[in-house]
Amino acid sequence: MSREKKLIKNTAVVAMGQVGTKFISFFLLPLYTALLSTEEYGTVDLLNTYVSLLLPLIFLQLDQAVFRFLIDNRKKNKERNKLISTVLITVTVQAVVYLLFFGIIGRFIDNQYKYFLATNVVAAMFSSVLLQVSRGLGDNFTYSLGSLVSGAGTIILNVIFLAIFRWGAYGMLTASLLSNTFCSVFVFSRLKLFQMVSVSNWKKQTLKDLWKYSIPLVPNALSWWIISASDRTIVTHFLGVAANGIYSASNKFSAIVITVFSIFNLTWTESASMYISDKDSSEYFTNIINVTIKLFTSISLLVISVMPFVFGYLITGESFATAYYQIPILMMATLFNIIVSLFGSIYVALKKSNEIAKTSIYSAVINIAINILLINYIGLFAASISTFISYFVMSIYRYFDIQKYVKIRIDYKYILSILPIVFTSVLTYYFGSFYIKAIVLLSVIIVSYIFNKNLISQLINLILNKKKKKKYLGFK
């Protein structure tokens, strides 16, 4: 099987557990905006933002390290057991220390949701570590099922807690806690990790090796947090928690694109790590990156073009209506976020965690500076524009920096040909009439097909070949 086909196959397996639940969660947005006030929605979003801040600080990105090191030791049972035991035991100790510390300082925190900040961090970390272990072992099917358990659990529990019990913000936070717990129990049991984990397999040197890789990723994770979460913190401080609720709602549309990409990026990162030493790695990486940029540029443009026709159905609360104006800027920011992540996977493959951290820190500083400078003048637009600029700058920097290790050639002809379409789509989003927006949508669909027809053709052939194979084997 070729590298490209293997990448597509692994992506399809991972997607099985994530696409359905992620899209259903997206279409539950009307439920959230109808049953939660902007203050409640903003509070939940802000608390989840702080969970994402504490995860790397407390657990030092060990989940990312165990994934990368397991790739090199999948067939070495002794080393594999050392890695898994060392990580799980260390994370357990870290979790206990964190909960004890939070129990002490929690008495001085005046917030009704404060204990969710403690328990959700721990639940999220165990879920992440165990899912990364399954990826590191090459068991993408278990990863997919674990993600399905987490995603489906979140959706079902949110419906029950919000629509039936009317628990509001408490309901969303409880759903998140329980779904991560269910995921952890499921993956641990399915992988039979109890057969691999033992105190005797915990090794100090193994932990040092893991930390040597993972600790430089902490400032990187914090930088990502600053880029994505400082917006919420600054918006809440300057404009209020209700404004953060509106900003959070506008981010949901770009988040669905990031979710689709993240499914691919999981297998792309694994693929990059496996083939980084191949003689033709530069050619392989160039091809995958250019195809991915074309695909997600098309998806981003389609979202922008279709939004004027569906926004009113997806966002039902009138108080959230102004979220409409942030969407194109955030979609463009998302596109450059994707480009940044594509290059980031090559850093991971090279184990250049220091470079990941350095480039992310530069971008974070730019984001927070622009945000603070502009927020008093242009309101919520400061958050979306600062996010766009920071990702744009980081994508340019990483492109030139990565050339020191792997020669990547971006398709400049495509970029020059797509720019007029991008500008037209954004301008008509704000100023065009209904009929002009309809024409632009149709044009974007046609152009997207033209630029992605080879990929579409390959996917169709792959599906048809699978069907023929099943028929030949006697399956219907």
WOURLIN-V50422 format. One record per pair of residues at least 4 apart in sequence whose ideal C-beta (glycine too) atoms are under 6 Angstrom apart, sorted by the first residue. I is the first residue (numbers start at 1). GAP is how many residues later the second one is. D is the distance in whole Angstrom. If there is no record, write none. Layout:
i & gap & d
I & GAP & D
I & GAP & D
This chain:
i & gap & d
1 & 4 & 5
1 & 5 & 5
3 & 272 & 6
7 & 260 & 6
7 & 264 & 5
10 & 130 & 5
10 & 257 & 4
11 & 4 & 6
11 & 253 & 5
11 & 256 & 5
13 & 127 & 5
13 & 128 & 6
13 & 131 & 6
14 & 126 & 5
14 & 130 & 5
14 & 249 & 5
14 & 252 & 5
14 & 253 & 6
15 & 4 & 5
15 & 248 & 5
16 & 128 & 5
17 & 127 & 3
17 & 128 & 6
17 & 130 & 4
17 & 131 & 4
18 & 4 & 5
18 & 129 & 5
18 & 245 & 5
21 & 130 & 3
21 & 131 & 5
22 & 237 & 5
24 & 131 & 5
25 & 130 & 6
26 & 230 & 5
29 & 223 & 6
29 & 285 & 6
30 & 4 & 6
30 & 286 & 5
32 & 4 & 5
33 & 282 & 6
33 & 283 & 6
33 & 284 & 4
33 & 287 & 5
34 & 282 & 5
34 & 283 & 6
35 & 127 & 5
36 & 4 & 4
36 & 5 & 4
38 & 4 & 6
38 & 204 & 4
38 & 207 & 4
38 & 281 & 5
39 & 202 & 5
39 & 203 & 5
40 & 128 & 5
40 & 129 & 5
41 & 204 & 4
42 & 199 & 4
42 & 202 & 4
42 & 203 & 3
43 & 126 & 5
44 & 125 & 5
44 & 128 & 5
45 & 203 & 4
46 & 186 & 6
47 & 66 & 6
49 & 180 & 4
49 & 183 & 5
51 & 69 & 5
51 & 70 & 5
52 & 173 & 6
53 & 172 & 5
54 & 4 & 6
54 & 67 & 5
55 & 70 & 6
56 & 5 & 5
56 & 162 & 5
56 & 165 & 4
58 & 36 & 6
58 & 40 & 5
59 & 32 & 6
59 & 35 & 6
59 & 66 & 5
60 & 154 & 5
60 & 155 & 6
60 & 158 & 6
61 & 153 & 4
61 & 156 & 4
61 & 157 & 6
62 & 25 & 5
62 & 152 & 5
63 & 65 & 5
63 & 66 & 4
63 & 69 & 4
64 & 153 & 6
65 & 145 & 4
65 & 148 & 5
65 & 149 & 4
66 & 4 & 6
66 & 17 & 6
66 & 21 & 5
66 & 66 & 6
66 & 67 & 6
66 & 70 & 6
67 & 65 & 4
67 & 68 & 5
67 & 69 & 4
69 & 14 & 6
70 & 13 & 6
70 & 66 & 3
70 & 67 & 6
71 & 65 & 6
71 & 202 & 5
73 & 6 & 4
73 & 7 & 5
74 & 64 & 6
76 & 4 & 6
81 & 4 & 6
81 & 115 & 5
81 & 120 & 5
82 & 4 & 6
82 & 119 & 5
82 & 121 & 5
82 & 124 & 5
84 & 49 & 6
84 & 112 & 5
85 & 4 & 6
85 & 112 & 5
85 & 113 & 6
85 & 116 & 3
85 & 117 & 5
86 & 116 & 5
86 & 117 & 6
86 & 120 & 5
86 & 121 & 5
88 & 109 & 6
89 & 113 & 5
91 & 38 & 6
95 & 27 & 5
102 & 4 & 5
102 & 16 & 4
106 & 8 & 6
109 & 5 & 5
116 & 4 & 5
116 & 57 & 4
119 & 58 & 6
120 & 4 & 6
120 & 56 & 6
120 & 57 & 5
123 & 54 & 5
123 & 57 & 4
123 & 58 & 5
124 & 56 & 5
126 & 58 & 4
127 & 53 & 4
127 & 56 & 5
127 & 57 & 5
130 & 54 & 5
130 & 57 & 4
130 & 58 & 6
131 & 12 & 6
131 & 15 & 5
134 & 5 & 5
134 & 8 & 4
134 & 9 & 4
134 & 53 & 6
135 & 8 & 5
142 & 48 & 5
146 & 37 & 5
146 & 40 & 6
146 & 41 & 4
147 & 4 & 6
148 & 4 & 6
149 & 4 & 6
149 & 33 & 5
149 & 34 & 5
149 & 37 & 5
150 & 29 & 5
150 & 33 & 4
153 & 4 & 6
153 & 26 & 3
153 & 29 & 5
154 & 21 & 5
154 & 25 & 4
157 & 4 & 6
157 & 18 & 4
157 & 21 & 6
158 & 4 & 6
158 & 17 & 5
159 & 4 & 5
160 & 4 & 5
161 & 4 & 5
161 & 6 & 5
161 & 10 & 3
161 & 14 & 6
162 & 9 & 5
167 & 4 & 3
188 & 5 & 5
193 & 4 & 5
210 & 4 & 6
211 & 4 & 5
213 & 140 & 6
216 & 137 & 4
216 & 138 & 5
216 & 141 & 5
217 & 136 & 5
219 & 138 & 4
219 & 142 & 6
220 & 136 & 5
220 & 137 & 4
220 & 140 & 4
223 & 137 & 3
223 & 138 & 5
223 & 141 & 4
225 & 4 & 5
226 & 4 & 5
226 & 138 & 4
226 & 142 & 6
227 & 137 & 5
227 & 140 & 5
227 & 163 & 5
230 & 4 & 6
230 & 138 & 5
231 & 4 & 6
231 & 152 & 4
232 & 12 & 5
234 & 137 & 5
234 & 141 & 6
235 & 4 & 5
235 & 8 & 5
235 & 9 & 5
235 & 12 & 5
235 & 148 & 5
236 & 5 & 5
236 & 8 & 5
238 & 137 & 5
239 & 4 & 4
246 & 74 & 6
246 & 76 & 6
246 & 77 & 5
247 & 133 & 6
247 & 136 & 6
249 & 71 & 5
249 & 74 & 4
250 & 73 & 4
250 & 76 & 4
250 & 77 & 6
251 & 4 & 6
253 & 74 & 5
254 & 76 & 4
254 & 77 & 5
254 & 80 & 4
257 & 42 & 6
257 & 77 & 5
258 & 4 & 6
258 & 76 & 6
261 & 4 & 6
261 & 35 & 6
261 & 77 & 5
264 & 4 & 6
265 & 76 & 6
268 & 77 & 5
269 & 76 & 4
269 & 79 & 6
272 & 73 & 5
272 & 74 & 6
272 & 77 & 4
273 & 76 & 4
275 & 6 & 6
276 & 5 & 6
276 & 73 & 4
280 & 4 & 6
281 & 4 & 6
282 & 124 & 5
282 & 125 & 4
285 & 4 & 6
285 & 121 & 6
285 & 123 & 6
286 & 122 & 5
286 & 123 & 5
289 & 53 & 5
290 & 121 & 5
291 & 164 & 6
293 & 4 & 6
294 & 157 & 5
294 & 158 & 6
295 & 157 & 6
296 & 42 & 5
297 & 121 & 6
298 & 150 & 4
298 & 154 & 6
300 & 31 & 5
300 & 35 & 5
301 & 124 & 5
301 & 143 & 5
302 & 142 & 6
303 & 28 & 6
304 & 24 & 5
304 & 27 & 5
304 & 121 & 5
304 & 125 & 6
305 & 120 & 6
305 & 135 & 6
305 & 136 & 4
305 & 139 & 5
306 & 4 & 6
307 & 4 & 5
307 & 20 & 6
308 & 129 & 5
310 & 4 & 6
311 & 4 & 6
311 & 13 & 5
315 & 5 & 5
326 & 4 & 6
326 & 58 & 5
328 & 98 & 5
328 & 101 & 5
329 & 55 & 4
329 & 59 & 5
330 & 54 & 5
332 & 56 & 6
333 & 54 & 4
333 & 55 & 4
333 & 58 & 5
336 & 55 & 4
336 & 56 & 5
336 & 59 & 5
337 & 54 & 5
339 & 56 & 4
340 & 51 & 6
340 & 54 & 5
340 & 55 & 5
343 & 55 & 4
343 & 59 & 5
344 & 12 & 6
346 & 56 & 6
346 & 60 & 6
347 & 5 & 4
347 & 8 & 5
347 & 9 & 5
350 & 55 & 6
359 & 35 & 6
359 & 38 & 6
359 & 39 & 5
363 & 27 & 4
363 & 30 & 6
363 & 31 & 4
366 & 24 & 5
366 & 27 & 6
367 & 19 & 5
367 & 23 & 4
370 & 16 & 4
370 & 19 & 6
371 & 4 & 6
371 & 11 & 5
371 & 12 & 6
371 & 15 & 4
374 & 4 & 5
374 & 8 & 4
375 & 7 & 4
378 & 4 & 5
381 & 4 & 6
382 & 4 & 6
397 & 4 & 6
398 & 4 & 6
402 & 6 & 6
421 & 26 & 6
425 & 15 & 6
427 & 4 & 6
428 & 4 & 3
428 & 8 & 5
428 & 9 & 5
428 & 12 & 5
432 & 4 & 4
432 & 5 & 5
444 & 4 & 6
448 & 4 & 6
449 & 4 & 6
452 & 4 & 6
470 & 5 & 4
